[in-house]
Amino acid sequence: MGTKPHYETDAGLHQVGAQMHGASGREFPVPPETEKPARLYTVREMAREFQVTMRALRFYEDRGMLHPRRDGTIRRYDDRDRLHLKMILKGKRLGFTLAEIQDILAGRGEETEKTELEMELTDGQIAAQIRHLEQQREQIEEAIATLQKAQQRLLTTAQSKSR
């Protein structure tokens, strides 16, 4: 016929298998977004699944890192939000600041196939983060050594007083 299929949107539509029938009886293909509605998650479900507080989810939303849909006062998170939360939490475990994670998420684009935070990083970002974590490890090792010496002095002092 030469014309592209269109979707009738009036209230007379109903779904039958993979086709929709309007009041006129004509068949129209089901739009992809109506074939299987995307699963939406409540704030409580997200918090439970990712072991974070509901307050943390609201914080990430306020920072523009998550974008839940609003149903009145109820937040509904989609799969993109779930992926972003997974990436946020992984970024924190890898020692990135929230500002750095936000920049990574902002630069990833909408249609990317990458589902792991580290897949979004450049070689320079990875090298810089490794250097930063190694410096932190050195500082932690120095702090542990200092505290172990202090603990040993306390034990030695306590033993000498008890004699």
VEXVOKOL-480294 format. One record per atom (N, C-alpha, C): residue number from 1; residue in three letters; atom name; x, y, z. Coordinates in Angstrom, 3 decimals. Layout:
% residues N
 resi resn name        X        Y        Z
  NUM  Ala   CA        X        Y        Z
...
***
This chain:
% residues 163
 resi resn name        X        Y        Z
    1  Met    N    0.800   -1.198    0.000
    1  Met   CA    0.000    0.000    0.000
    1  Met    C    0.843    1.263    0.000
    2  Gly    N    2.099    1.172    0.444
    2  Gly   CA    2.976    2.320    0.389
    2  Gly    C    2.915    3.213    1.618
    3  Thr    N    1.941    3.039    2.482
    3  Thr   CA    1.911    3.854    3.684
    3  Thr    C    2.466    3.055    4.853
    4  Lys    N    3.081    3.761    5.781
    4  Lys   CA    3.637    3.096    6.955
    4  Lys    C    2.505    2.727    7.905
    5  Pro    N    2.639    1.593    8.619
    5  Pro   CA    1.605    1.239    9.588
    5  Pro    C    1.563    2.286   10.693
    6  His    N    0.374    2.588   11.152
    6  His   CA    0.248    3.523   12.257
    6  His    C   -0.524    2.858   13.373
    7  Tyr    N   -0.524    3.482   14.508
    7  Tyr   CA   -1.150    2.900   15.685
    7  Tyr    C   -2.350    3.743   16.074
    8  Glu    N   -3.472    3.123   16.119
    8  Glu   CA   -4.675    3.809   16.538
    8  Glu    C   -4.629    3.944   18.051
    9  Thr    N   -4.907    5.124   18.564
    9  Thr   CA   -4.755    5.339   19.998
    9  Thr    C   -6.068    5.641   20.704
   10  Asp    N   -7.190    5.520   20.002
   10  Asp   CA   -8.446    5.834   20.690
   10  Asp    C   -8.817    4.731   21.664
   11  Ala    N   -9.798    4.980   22.472
   11  Ala   CA  -10.180    4.036   23.513
   11  Ala    C  -10.779    2.754   22.954
   12  Gly    N  -11.101    2.738   21.656
   12  Gly   CA  -11.703    1.554   21.054
   12  Gly    C  -10.716    0.447   20.747
   13  Leu    N   -9.439    0.637   20.975
   13  Leu   CA   -8.451   -0.392   20.681
   13  Leu    C   -8.440   -1.470   21.747
   14  His    N   -8.213   -2.684   21.304
   14  His   CA   -7.959   -3.764   22.235
   14  His    C   -6.953   -4.698   21.601
   15  Gln    N   -6.230   -5.418   22.435
   15  Gln   CA   -5.159   -6.260   21.945
   15  Gln    C   -5.641   -7.686   21.764
   16  Val    N   -5.282   -8.274   20.610
   16  Val   CA   -5.567   -9.678   20.329
   16  Val    C   -4.276  -10.260   19.793
   17  Gly    N   -3.606  -11.091   20.601
   17  Gly   CA   -2.325  -11.652   20.171
   17  Gly    C   -1.345  -10.531   19.922
   18  Ala    N   -0.721  -10.550   18.749
   18  Ala   CA    0.257   -9.519   18.419
   18  Ala    C   -0.362   -8.429   17.560
   19  Gln    N   -1.684   -8.392   17.442
   19  Gln   CA   -2.367   -7.384   16.653
   19  Gln    C   -3.322   -6.608   17.533
   20  Met    N   -3.628   -5.382   17.116
   20  Met   CA   -4.630   -4.589   17.814
   20  Met    C   -5.759   -4.325   16.836
   21  His    N   -6.975   -4.335   17.323
   21  His   CA   -8.139   -4.085   16.483
   21  His    C   -8.830   -2.838   16.983
   22  Gly    N   -9.117   -1.914   16.075
   22  Gly   CA   -9.859   -0.712   16.426
   22  Gly    C  -11.342   -0.933   16.242
   23  Ala    N  -12.098    0.101   16.517
   23  Ala   CA  -13.551    0.026   16.381
   23  Ala    C  -13.945   -0.302   14.946
   24  Ser    N  -13.104    0.066   13.980
   24  Ser   CA  -13.400   -0.196   12.571
   24  Ser    C  -13.125   -1.644   12.191
   25  Gly    N  -12.493   -2.406   13.076
   25  Gly   CA  -12.165   -3.799   12.773
   25  Gly    C  -10.827   -3.964   12.077
   26  Arg    N  -10.172   -2.839   11.711
   26  Arg   CA   -8.866   -2.934   11.056
   26  Arg    C   -7.814   -3.392   12.049
   27  Glu    N   -6.837   -4.148   11.564
   27  Glu   CA   -5.756   -4.614   12.418
   27  Glu    C   -4.579   -3.655   12.326
   28  Phe    N   -3.940   -3.438   13.451
   28  Phe   CA   -2.739   -2.619   13.512
   28  Phe    C   -1.694   -3.375   14.311
   29  Pro    N   -0.419   -3.316   13.892
   29  Pro   CA    0.620   -3.981   14.688
   29  Pro    C    0.694   -3.350   16.074
   30  Val    N    1.044   -4.155   17.054
   30  Val   CA    1.191   -3.663   18.416
   30  Val    C    2.493   -2.884   18.490
   31  Pro    N    2.452   -1.649   19.000
   31  Pro   CA    3.707   -0.911   19.160
   31  Pro    C    4.618   -1.664   20.125
   32  Pro    N    5.932   -1.650   19.878
   32  Pro   CA    6.864   -2.402   20.728
   32  Pro    C    6.716   -2.077   22.214
   33  Glu    N    6.468   -0.804   22.552
   33  Glu   CA    6.380   -0.447   23.956
   33  Glu    C    5.143   -0.992   24.649
   34  Thr    N    4.146   -1.469   23.887
   34  Thr   CA    2.962   -2.031   24.526
   34  Thr    C    2.998   -3.551   24.551
   35  Glu    N    3.961   -4.146   23.857
   35  Glu   CA    4.043   -5.606   23.853
   35  Glu    C    4.387   -6.138   25.237
   36  Lys    N    5.338   -5.530   25.886
   36  Lys   CA    5.752   -5.965   27.211
   36  Lys    C    6.139   -4.732   28.002
   37  Pro    N    5.280   -4.292   28.905
   37  Pro   CA    5.609   -3.076   29.648
   37  Pro    C    6.870   -3.267   30.483
   38  Ala    N    7.667   -2.202   30.554
   38  Ala   CA    8.904   -2.254   31.339
   38  Ala    C    8.555   -2.396   32.811
   39  Arg    N    9.338   -3.170   33.515
   39  Arg   CA    9.138   -3.375   34.948
   39  Arg    C    9.593   -2.118   35.669
   40  Leu    N    8.775   -1.623   36.563
   40  Leu   CA    9.123   -0.481   37.391
   40  Leu    C    9.251   -0.949   38.833
   41  Tyr    N   10.156   -0.324   39.568
   41  Tyr   CA   10.476   -0.729   40.928
   41  Tyr    C   10.192    0.419   41.886
   42  Thr    N    9.696    0.091   43.059
   42  Thr   CA    9.463    1.110   44.076
   42  Thr    C   10.778    1.437   44.778
   43  Val    N   10.759    2.519   45.522
   43  Val   CA   11.949    2.916   46.267
   43  Val    C   12.315    1.829   47.284
   44  Arg    N   11.313    1.215   47.890
   44  Arg   CA   11.571    0.149   48.870
   44  Arg    C   12.217   -1.067   48.189
   45  Glu    N   11.742   -1.441   47.004
   45  Glu   CA   12.321   -2.584   46.286
   45  Glu    C   13.769   -2.304   45.897
   46  Met    N   14.020   -1.090   45.432
   46  Met   CA   15.392   -0.725   45.051
   46  Met    C   16.310   -0.739   46.267
   47  Ala    N   15.835   -0.155   47.359
   47  Ala   CA   16.651   -0.106   48.573
   47  Ala    C   16.980   -1.507   49.058
   48  Arg    N   15.998   -2.370   49.048
   48  Arg   CA   16.203   -3.743   49.521
   48  Arg    C   17.165   -4.494   48.600
   49  Glu    N   16.937   -4.398   47.301
   49  Glu   CA   17.769   -5.145   46.353
   49  Glu    C   19.234   -4.723   46.403
   50  Phe    N   19.475   -3.415   46.515
   50  Phe   CA   20.850   -2.915   46.466
   50  Phe    C   21.436   -2.637   47.849
   51  Gln    N   20.665   -2.942   48.886
   51  Gln   CA   21.104   -2.754   50.265
   51  Gln    C   21.586   -1.334   50.537
   52  Val    N   20.732   -0.381   50.135
   52  Val   CA   20.967    1.032   50.423
   52  Val    C   19.713    1.565   51.112
   53  Thr    N   19.830    2.728   51.700
   53  Thr   CA   18.669    3.316   52.345
   53  Thr    C   17.814    4.054   51.318
   54  Met    N   16.548    4.239   51.675
   54  Met   CA   15.667    5.014   50.797
   54  Met    C   16.162    6.456   50.714
   55  Arg    N   16.750    6.922   51.802
   55  Arg   CA   17.315    8.266   51.813
   55  Arg    C   18.456    8.389   50.797
   56  Ala    N   19.272    7.341   50.688
   56  Ala   CA   20.369    7.355   49.705
   56  Ala    C   19.813    7.453   48.287
   57  Leu    N   18.745    6.725   48.007
   57  Leu   CA   18.129    6.793   46.676
   57  Leu    C   17.636    8.207   46.378
   58  Arg    N   17.001    8.831   47.361
   58  Arg   CA   16.528   10.209   47.164
   58  Arg    C   17.715   11.159   46.965
   59  Phe    N   18.811   10.902   47.689
   59  Phe   CA   20.017   11.720   47.536
   59  Phe    C   20.550   11.619   46.102
   60  Tyr    N   20.657   10.392   45.579
   60  Tyr   CA   21.144   10.213   44.206
   60  Tyr    C   20.195   10.858   43.205
   61  Glu    N   18.914   10.821   43.503
   61  Glu   CA   17.944   11.492   42.634
   61  Glu    C   18.163   13.003   42.671
   62  Asp    N   18.345   13.550   43.864
   62  Asp   CA   18.589   14.992   43.998
   62  Asp    C   19.853   15.422   43.260
   63  Arg    N   20.843   14.539   43.196
   63  Arg   CA   22.099   14.840   42.489
   63  Arg    C   21.967   14.637   40.981
   64  Gly    N   20.802   14.156   40.518
   64  Gly   CA   20.585   13.959   39.087
   64  Gly    C   21.175   12.665   38.559
   65  Met    N   21.486   11.730   39.462
   65  Met   CA   22.096   10.467   39.046
   65  Met    C   21.053    9.384   38.779
   66  Leu    N   19.873    9.534   39.365
   66  Leu   CA   18.743    8.635   39.124
   66  Leu    C   17.556    9.495   38.704
   67  His    N   16.700    8.929   37.866
   67  His   CA   15.571    9.692   37.329
   67  His    C   14.281    8.870   37.398
   68  Pro    N   13.784    8.647   38.610
   68  Pro   CA   12.560    7.844   38.704
   68  Pro    C   11.356    8.595   38.146
   69  Arg    N   10.397    7.827   37.681
   69  Arg   CA    9.123    8.405   37.265
   69  Arg    C    8.331    8.701   38.528
   70  Arg    N    7.439    9.658   38.433
   70  Arg   CA    6.602   10.002   39.582
   70  Arg    C    5.172    9.566   39.301
   71  Asp    N    4.608    8.887   40.280
   71  Asp   CA    3.202    8.508   40.250
   71  Asp    C    2.605    9.127   41.508
   72  Gly    N    2.259   10.408   41.423
   72  Gly   CA    1.896   11.161   42.622
   72  Gly    C    3.155   11.381   43.438
   73  Thr    N    3.168   10.874   44.655
   73  Thr   CA    4.366   11.004   45.493
   73  Thr    C    5.223    9.744   45.460
   74  Ile    N    4.785    8.747   44.698
   74  Ile   CA    5.510    7.472   44.631
   74  Ile    C    6.534    7.519   43.508
   75  Arg    N    7.752    7.120   43.833
   75  Arg   CA    8.820    7.038   42.839
   75  Arg    C    8.799    5.651   42.218
   76  Arg    N    8.967    5.594   40.895
   76  Arg   CA    9.038    4.325   40.163
   76  Arg    C   10.345    4.321   39.357
   77  Tyr    N   11.196    3.357   39.664
   77  Tyr   CA   12.493    3.262   39.005
   77  Tyr    C   12.433    2.230   37.889
   78  Asp    N   13.068    2.540   36.764
   78  Asp   CA   13.093    1.596   35.647
   78  Asp    C   14.453    0.902   35.576
   79  Asp    N   14.642    0.086   34.547
   79  Asp   CA   15.889   -0.678   34.410
   79  Asp    C   17.104    0.230   34.251
   80  Arg    N   16.919    1.384   33.620
   80  Arg   CA   18.035    2.329   33.468
   80  Arg    C   18.475    2.837   34.843
   81  Asp    N   17.504    3.143   35.715
   81  Asp   CA   17.848    3.578   37.073
   81  Asp    C   18.553    2.468   37.843
   82  Arg    N   18.106    1.237   37.653
   82  Arg   CA   18.752    0.102   38.324
   82  Arg    C   20.203   -0.008   37.877
   83  Leu    N   20.434    0.120   36.567
   83  Leu   CA   21.798    0.057   36.041
   83  Leu    C   22.636    1.205   36.597
   84  His    N   22.063    2.414   36.625
   84  His   CA   22.814    3.557   37.152
   84  His    C   23.140    3.368   38.630
   85  Leu    N   22.201    2.843   39.406
   85  Leu   CA   22.485    2.612   40.822
   85  Leu    C   23.587    1.575   40.991
   86  Lys    N   23.539    0.530   40.183
   86  Lys   CA   24.594   -0.483   40.224
   86  Lys    C   25.951    0.159   39.912
   87  Met    N   25.979    1.052   38.924
   87  Met   CA   27.223    1.713   38.543
   87  Met    C   27.678    2.698   39.628
   88  Ile    N   26.737    3.393   40.247
   88  Ile   CA   27.074    4.325   41.335
   88  Ile    C   27.744    3.563   42.474
   89  Leu    N   27.137    2.474   42.883
   89  Leu   CA   27.667    1.699   44.010
   89  Leu    C   29.018    1.082   43.677
   90  Lys    N   29.179    0.625   42.445
   90  Lys   CA   30.475    0.071   42.038
   90  Lys    C   31.525    1.169   42.006
   91  Gly    N   31.147    2.335   41.503
   91  Gly   CA   32.074    3.460   41.472
   91  Gly    C   32.546    3.842   42.862
   92  Lys    N   31.626    3.827   43.824
   92  Lys   CA   32.008    4.111   45.205
   92  Lys    C   32.976    3.059   45.727
   93  Arg    N   32.698    1.769   45.417
   93  Arg   CA   33.610    0.696   45.862
   93  Arg    C   34.992    0.850   45.234
   94  Leu    N   35.043    1.384   44.013
   94  Leu   CA   36.328    1.585   43.336
   94  Leu    C   37.012    2.876   43.772
   95  Gly    N   36.373    3.619   44.677
   95  Gly   CA   37.005    4.803   45.243
   95  Gly    C   36.753    6.099   44.499
   96  Phe    N   35.838    6.116   43.558
   96  Phe   CA   35.536    7.348   42.836
   96  Phe    C   34.628    8.230   43.685
   97  Thr    N   34.744    9.533   43.506
   97  Thr   CA   33.844   10.457   44.188
   97  Thr    C   32.505   10.463   43.456
   98  Leu    N   31.476   10.958   44.125
   98  Leu   CA   30.172   11.039   43.462
   98  Leu    C   30.222   11.964   42.255
   99  Ala    N   30.999   13.034   42.337
   99  Ala   CA   31.132   13.941   41.193
   99  Ala    C   31.752   13.210   40.002
  100  Glu    N   32.773   12.391   40.261
  100  Glu   CA   33.399   11.620   39.180
  100  Glu    C   32.415   10.607   38.598
  101  Ile    N   31.669    9.940   39.468
  101  Ile   CA   30.688    8.953   38.998
  101  Ile    C   29.610    9.651   38.177
  102  Gln    N   29.178   10.815   38.635
  102  Gln   CA   28.161   11.562   37.908
  102  Gln    C   28.661   11.925   36.512
  103  Asp    N   29.920   12.343   36.409
  103  Asp   CA   30.499   12.662   35.099
  103  Asp    C   30.543   11.430   34.196
  104  Ile    N   30.884   10.281   34.776
  104  Ile   CA   30.943    9.034   33.998
  104  Ile    C   29.547    8.691   33.480
  105  Leu    N   28.551    8.772   34.354
  105  Leu   CA   27.177    8.463   33.945
  105  Leu    C   26.679    9.448   32.899
  106  Ala    N   27.000   10.718   33.070
  106  Ala   CA   26.541   11.741   32.128
  106  Ala    C   27.160   11.535   30.746
  107  Gly    N   28.364   10.995   30.698
  107  Gly   CA   29.049   10.815   29.426
  107  Gly    C   28.756    9.507   28.728
  108  Arg    N   27.942    8.656   29.326
  108  Arg   CA   27.759    7.318   28.760
  108  Arg    C   26.740    7.259   27.650
  109  Gly    N   25.852    8.218   27.516
  109  Gly   CA   24.855    8.178   26.448
  109  Gly    C   23.710    7.245   26.788
  110  Glu    N   22.647    7.357   26.034
  110  Glu   CA   21.423    6.623   26.325
  110  Glu    C   21.421    5.192   25.799
  111  Glu    N   22.017    4.948   24.663
  111  Glu   CA   21.872    3.654   24.000
  111  Glu    C   23.111    2.771   24.121
  112  Thr    N   23.902    2.969   25.132
  112  Thr   CA   25.137    2.198   25.263
  112  Thr    C   24.855    0.766   25.705
  113  Glu    N   25.664   -0.130   25.247
  113  Glu   CA   25.561   -1.544   25.632
  113  Glu    C   26.375   -1.835   26.889
  114  Lys    N   27.172   -0.868   27.302
  114  Lys   CA   28.057   -1.070   28.447
  114  Lys    C   27.249   -1.078   29.732
  115  Thr    N   27.413   -2.147   30.505
  115  Thr   CA   26.629   -2.279   31.730
  115  Thr    C   27.490   -2.282   32.993
  116  Glu    N   28.771   -2.134   32.853
  116  Glu   CA   29.667   -2.092   34.011
  116  Glu    C   30.378   -0.750   34.005
  117  Leu    N   30.500   -0.156   35.172
  117  Leu   CA   31.110    1.160   35.285
  117  Leu    C   32.499    1.196   34.670
  118  Glu    N   33.305    0.177   34.956
  118  Glu   CA   34.693    0.206   34.467
  118  Glu    C   34.769    0.175   32.942
  119  Met    N   33.713   -0.279   32.266
  119  Met   CA   33.698   -0.275   30.807
  119  Met    C   33.548    1.144   30.264
  120  Glu    N   33.101    2.059   31.105
  120  Glu   CA   32.903    3.449   30.703
  120  Glu    C   34.154    4.296   30.904
  121  Leu    N   35.163    3.742   31.583
  121  Leu   CA   36.344    4.513   31.942
  121  Leu    C   37.370    4.533   30.823
  122  Thr    N   38.103    5.631   30.758
  122  Thr   CA   39.218    5.715   29.821
  122  Thr    C   40.456    5.126   30.498
  123  Asp    N   41.473    4.850   29.724
  123  Asp   CA   42.729    4.339   30.273
  123  Asp    C   43.314    5.330   31.272
  124  Gly    N   43.209    6.621   30.973
  124  Gly   CA   43.725    7.647   31.880
  124  Gly    C   42.981    7.668   33.208
  125  Gln    N   41.664    7.511   33.151
  125  Gln   CA   40.879    7.486   34.391
  125  Gln    C   41.252    6.277   35.247
  126  Ile    N   41.435    5.153   34.602
  126  Ile   CA   41.796    3.933   35.332
  126  Ile    C   43.167    4.094   35.981
  127  Ala    N   44.142    4.585   35.209
  127  Ala   CA   45.500    4.768   35.740
  127  Ala    C   45.501    5.755   36.904
  128  Ala    N   44.770    6.853   36.766
  128  Ala   CA   44.715    7.849   37.835
  128  Ala    C   44.078    7.274   39.101
  129  Gln    N   43.031    6.471   38.937
  129  Gln   CA   42.360    5.888   40.095
  129  Gln    C   43.251    4.860   40.784
  130  Ile    N   43.993    4.083   40.000
  130  Ile   CA   44.930    3.118   40.589
  130  Ile    C   45.983    3.856   41.425
  131  Arg    N   46.528    4.954   40.879
  131  Arg   CA   47.516    5.743   41.630
  131  Arg    C   46.905    6.280   42.922
  132  His    N   45.689    6.780   42.830
  132  His   CA   45.007    7.330   44.008
  132  His    C   44.804    6.245   45.066
  133  Leu    N   44.351    5.074   44.659
  133  Leu   CA   44.113    3.981   45.609
  133  Leu    C   45.421    3.476   46.219
  134  Glu    N   46.505    3.451   45.421
  134  Glu   CA   47.803    3.040   45.957
  134  Glu    C   48.297    4.029   47.010
  135  Gln    N   48.062    5.341   46.776
  135  Gln   CA   48.429    6.353   47.768
  135  Gln    C   47.615    6.160   49.051
  136  Gln    N   46.335    5.887   48.879
  136  Gln   CA   45.494    5.639   50.052
  136  Gln    C   45.973    4.414   50.816
  137  Arg    N   46.348    3.361   50.089
  137  Arg   CA   46.836    2.144   50.744
  137  Arg    C   48.092    2.457   51.561
  138  Glu    N   49.027    3.244   50.992
  138  Glu   CA   50.236    3.623   51.724
  138  Glu    C   49.885    4.391   52.993
  139  Gln    N   48.936    5.320   52.890
  139  Gln   CA   48.520    6.103   54.053
  139  Gln    C   47.867    5.204   55.107
  140  Ile    N   47.075    4.261   54.672
  140  Ile   CA   46.430    3.329   55.607
  140  Ile    C   47.473    2.454   56.287
  141  Glu    N   48.442    1.955   55.513
  141  Glu   CA   49.492    1.118   56.096
  141  Glu    C   50.306    1.898   57.123
  142  Glu    N   50.591    3.183   56.842
  142  Glu   CA   51.310    4.023   57.798
  142  Glu    C   50.468    4.234   59.056
  143  Ala    N   49.190    4.473   58.903
  143  Ala   CA   48.305    4.683   60.053
  143  Ala    C   48.230    3.413   60.899
  144  Ile    N   48.148    2.260   60.255
  144  Ile   CA   48.100    0.987   60.989
  144  Ile    C   49.401    0.783   61.767
  145  Ala    N   50.530    1.051   61.124
  145  Ala   CA   51.827    0.882   61.795
  145  Ala    C   51.930    1.814   63.001
  146  Thr    N   51.492    3.050   62.858
  146  Thr   CA   51.525    4.008   63.973
  146  Thr    C   50.654    3.521   65.129
  147  Leu    N   49.449    3.046   64.820
  147  Leu   CA   48.551    2.562   65.865
  147  Leu    C   49.063    1.277   66.511
  148  Gln    N   49.702    0.416   65.735
  148  Gln   CA   50.263   -0.805   66.308
  148  Gln    C   51.381   -0.472   67.289
  149  Lys    N   52.219    0.518   66.945
  149  Lys   CA   53.277    0.952   67.859
  149  Lys    C   52.682    1.520   69.142
  150  Ala    N   51.623    2.326   69.002
  150  Ala   CA   50.969    2.910   70.187
  150  Ala    C   50.369    1.808   71.048
  151  Gln    N   49.762    0.824   70.419
  151  Gln   CA   49.173   -0.295   71.159
  151  Gln    C   50.266   -1.080   71.888
  152  Gln    N   51.379   -1.301   71.231
  152  Gln   CA   52.493   -2.034   71.843
  152  Gln    C   53.042   -1.268   73.035
  153  Arg    N   53.170    0.071   72.929
  153  Arg   CA   53.638    0.894   74.059
  153  Arg    C   52.691    0.767   75.241
  154  Leu    N   51.378    0.777   74.954
  154  Leu   CA   50.391    0.636   76.037
  154  Leu    C   50.520   -0.720   76.721
  155  Leu    N   50.688   -1.770   75.931
  155  Leu   CA   50.838   -3.119   76.513
  155  Leu    C   52.109   -3.213   77.348
  156  Thr    N   53.199   -2.650   76.839
  156  Thr   CA   54.481   -2.677   77.553
  156  Thr    C   54.354   -1.886   78.859
  157  Thr    N   53.727   -0.724   78.807
  157  Thr   CA   53.534    0.104   79.999
  157  Thr    C   52.654   -0.622   81.012
  158  Ala    N   51.595   -1.246   80.573
  158  Ala   CA   50.677   -1.968   81.478
  158  Ala    C   51.399   -3.148   82.115
  159  Gln    N   52.246   -3.849   81.358
  159  Gln   CA   52.977   -5.005   81.904
  159  Gln    C   54.011   -4.546   82.931
  160  Ser    N   54.671   -3.420   82.677
  160  Ser   CA   55.694   -2.935   83.627
  160  Ser    C   55.047   -2.441   84.928
  161  Lys    N   53.847   -1.917   84.868
  161  Lys   CA   53.151   -1.443   86.071
  161  Lys    C   52.653   -2.610   86.910
  162  Ser    N   52.341   -3.713   86.278
  162  Ser   CA   51.794   -4.859   87.026
  162  Ser    C   52.896   -5.671   87.713
  163  Arg    N   54.152   -5.368   87.498
  163  Arg   CA   55.262   -6.097   88.130
  163  Arg    C   55.617   -5.549   89.444
***
